[in-house]
Amino acid sequence: MLTWPSDTRIYLALRPVDMRKSFDSLSAAVMEVLERDPLSGHLFLFRGKGGDKLKALYWDRNGLVIWYKRLEKGRFKWPQRTQPSLEITPQELSLLLDGIYFTKLKRLPLFHAQAAL
């Protein structure tokens, strides 16, 4: 399991990218398409056009890291949205990596102590 600091945010690039891209090209996509800083310490996820490959770009203390996953069967379920990116939670990332379409799941409403009184 991959771990990173608790304040790390996770962004999905919603449009497919060329999986031949590496550090510099993915960093440029983070800056131009997602309008984020690739050296921020946040995690940026990209999916290939076929949907079976995923790359993650992450700044780790003193350099960029790329994780690459290829599914042998099936495709990553990617949200269909009009914006260029979507922020997800670590739990949603775990579901995504396990092949579960997390956007179809229903969450229970959050409990607020003020509302209960």
Secondary structure, DSSP 8 states (H G I E B T S, - for coil): -----TT--EEEE-S---TT--HHHHHHHHHHTS---TTSS-EEEEE-TTSSEEEEEEE-SSSEEEEEEE-SSS-------SSSEEEE-HHHHHHHHTT--GGG--------HHHH-
